[in-house]
Amino acid sequence: MRLTMLIFRWSPCAWPRLLCRCVAMVTLLSLSACVSLPRLSLPAVDLPVEWVARQAMLQSWARFDLRGKVSIVRGEESVVATVRWRQRGDQLRLGLEGPLGVGAGEWSFVSTRSDETLAELERRLGVALPLASVRYWALGVPDPLLEVESTEFVAARLSALRQQDWTIRYLDYARVPGASFELPRRLELQSAEIRVRMFIESWESLEP
């Protein structure tokens, strides 16, 4: 496993923290306004209309490249970054790049369900992110290895989900150009300590 990361540090003074959060908020609003429809490169495929069958198909997609923006807020600290997510089965390559290129990191995991891997990530970032589950949540389905505590649907699409003390809200879906189905475009993941917002700009190499 290779792991490199440059970590943001904030001044303990109140004004810099406030300025940082304002910049992050303005950046997120801009991203929300201008984010484009997801792009997708995949074999000809359609998703079943019925939820159980559609859920099973999406959970079976083990290969995809995702690009977009992510905001991580914890207490008075926040980061907005570009995210590059390359999933190949249980293997993940994750890249983050901060505003104006300040602060960047790349992680390569053989398995995101490894306790050692997650502990190292938490130690480096100062937060615990359930990457093994985000893989499924980003596709708009529950993690098949975790108990589903609750689900909500709007127009036959998943609008909210709760698993392992995380609440996932789907704020927007978008029809994928070149395909006849929709995938999440904006979602929010929230635990007791952390709020993560994702803006998905493109999907590539999506295959079962």
N, C-alpha and C positions, 0 to 999 in steps of 0.2 A: 504494500500500500504506500502511495506517495502522497504527501500532504504538505502543501505550502500555503501560507496565508499571511497577508498584511492586515492588521486589525485597526479599525478606527478607534481613536481615543478622543474623548470630549473633555473640555475644561470643566472643573467643578463649579465654576461661576454660573450664576443663573442666566445672565444675558446670552452667553454663547449657546447654552442649551436651548433657550427660547428661539434664537436665531436659526439654529440647526433644525428644529422642529418645523419652523415656518417655511424654510427652504424645502424640506421634505414634503410638506403639505402642498406647496405650490407645484412641485415637480409631479406629485401624484395626480393633482387636478389636471395638469397639462397632459399627462399620459392617458388619463381617462378620456379626455376630449379627443385626442388624436390617434388613439390606438387603432390599427387597421384590422381588417378581418383576418383570421388565421389563414395561413397558407399551408397546404398539405401535399405531400408527395407520397402516394401509396398505390398499391394495386387496386383495381376496380373492386369495390366492396360496398355493401349497404348494411345499415344497422336495422335489426328487427324493431318494429314499433312497440311490441309488448316488452314491458320493463324487465322481467326476469331474463328473457332471452338476450335483450340488449346489454344488460348488466354482465351476463356471462361472457358475451363476446368481447366487450371492452376490457374486462378483467384478464382476458386471454392475450391481449396485445402486449407483448413483452419487449418490443423494439420501437423506440421513437426518439426523435430529437425535438426538444422544445426550446423555444427562445422567447424572451419577454422581459418584463420588469418585475421586481419584487421589492416590497417595503416591509421591513421588520421593525416593530416598535416594542420596546420593553421599558416600562417606566418613563423616565425622562430622556431616554436614548432612542434614536431612530436612524435607520440606514435605508437609502433607496439605491438599488443597484440593478444592473443588467444581469440576467441569468441565462446560462446555457446549460441545458439538461440533456444528457445523452444516456438513454437507458438501453441496456442490452441484457435481457433476462434480469438476474439479480445484480448484475454489475452496473455501476453508475459512475459517470464522469460529470462532475458538477463544477461550473465556472461562474464566478461572480466578478463584476467590475463596477466600481463605485462611480459617482458623478465626476465628470471631467477626467476620468481615468485615475482618480486618487483612491487607492485602496483596491486591491484585487486579490483573488485567491482561486485555487483550483484543487479539487479533491478527486481522488480515484478510489472507489470502493469495490472490493470483490463482492461484498454483500452488505447492504445497508441494514440488515437485521442483526448484524454482529454487535454485541454489547460493547466490545472493545472499540470498534469503529465509532459508534455513537458517543461513547465516553470521550474519545479523543476530539471529536467534533465539538462537543459541548465545552471541553476544556479550552479549545482554541477560540471559539466564538463567544463563549459566555452564555449561550442559550442552547436548549435541547430542541432540535427539530426532528420530527418523525419522518425522515426521508423515505423509509420503506412504505409508509402509508401515503405520503404526498404523491408518489408515483401513480397511485390509483385515484386519489382525490382529484388530481388535475384532469383526469379523463372523465370525471363526473360520476364515479362509482365508488362504493365502499371498499376498503381494504378487505379482501376475502378471508384473511387470517385473524381478523378482529371481530369481536361481537358488535353488532349494530345496535346502538342504544335507542336511536330514533331517526326517522326520515320524514321529510316533507316534500310534496310534489306540487308543481304548478304546470298546467298544460302538459301533463305526462312527462315532465322533466324534473330531475332531482333539483330541489331548491335549497334544501338544508339537510345536514347529516351530522350525527354525533357519534363519535367513536373514541374510546380510550381517553375521555376527558377533553377531547378537542371538538369544537363546533365548527363545521364547514358550511359557509353560506355561498351559494352560487348567485352572483349578482347579474350576470349576463352570459348568454350563449350567442354564438354566431355560426351561421351556415358556412361550411368550409368550401371555398372555391374549388370547383372540380369534383365535388362530392355531393351526395344527396342527404347529408346529415349534418347536425350541429354538434359542436364541442364547446366546453366552457371557454369563455374569454376573460371574464373577471371573477375571481373568487376570493374569499376571506377566510383564513384559518385563525381560530382564537382559542387559547387556553387560559388558565387563570393568570398567567404571567406575561404571555406574548400574544401579539396580534400580527399576522402575516397577510399581506395583500399581494395578489398575483395578477398581472396583466399579461395574458398570453398573446403574443403577436404572430407566432407561426408554429406549425407542426410539420415535421419532416420525417421521412423514413418510417412511417407508422405501419407496422406489420404484425400479424398474429405470431 
